[in-house]
Amino acid sequence: MKPSILITGCSSGIGYFCTKQLHNDGYKVYATTKSQKDVKKLQDEGIDTFKLDVTSSEDIEQAIKYIAIDNNNKLDILFNNAGFGQPGALEDLSKNALKKQFETNLFGNFELTKEALGLLRNSQNPKIIQNSSVLGFISMKFRGAYNASKYALEGLSDTLRQELRPFGIHVVLIEPGPIRSNFRKNAYEKFKKHIEIEGSFYENEYKNAIKRFESTKDDPFTLGSDAVYKVLLKIINAKNPKPRYRVTFPTTLFWFLKRVLSTKMLDWVLEHV
């Protein structure tokens, strides 16, 4: 019998693609999204889906209760995929905008993981899979809020991996680079909501950024969500998965450059990409 898996952030992009593929491949998938409209869309496609906003403790509690009843108090895999990017120079970000970034990308992830541990401990080979980013170990300007949330997620996951190893629970990070999804579109909405362009010291840079947000062209080396799905399947089927899996060429390249270049040299490279 194939494993059961809870996936967050299934409305589009990586979450939606992986949910559909896993369902079609015969896995017991619990798909979640914070939008009731998207819940219905996935339910209409025959997928067991329910509302889960990871920033809501009530939603998290209800999700765990539902799975416990439906799946004999057991869950094999938790795929923490929900997240978004808040662009903008750090000095132009409000404390509230930064908190919202962390509430989804880190705090919600943390609370759901904690609550799911009781179900995971009843599995034969449980896994917590965290969808991180190349920006979880490389910092780029105007992405400070997202950088910080993913760096924090990486630190949280490294600690969890050590703490949960004695119980046979694997904690694995997926670190994608550019993946074709609604990430840029959603980031643009957050940018317009929280960043005041006029009068900013970065006004010219923001105007150039808007052109990129509105462009339909992919960034160099962009891959489809299937690239993440292939890695996800590899982790699911591995008896002893690696701590990290890098997806796309930029992620592999920057992992190497961070190891061999000085901080000043790496800053220069990032300034010119």
Beta strands, then each sheet from edge to edge (+ up, - down):
strand 1: 4-7
strand 2: 28-33
strand 3: 49-51
strand 4: 77-80
strand 5: 127-131
strand 6: 170-176
strand 7: 244-247
sheet 1: 3+ 2+ 1+ 4+ 5+ 6+ 7+
end
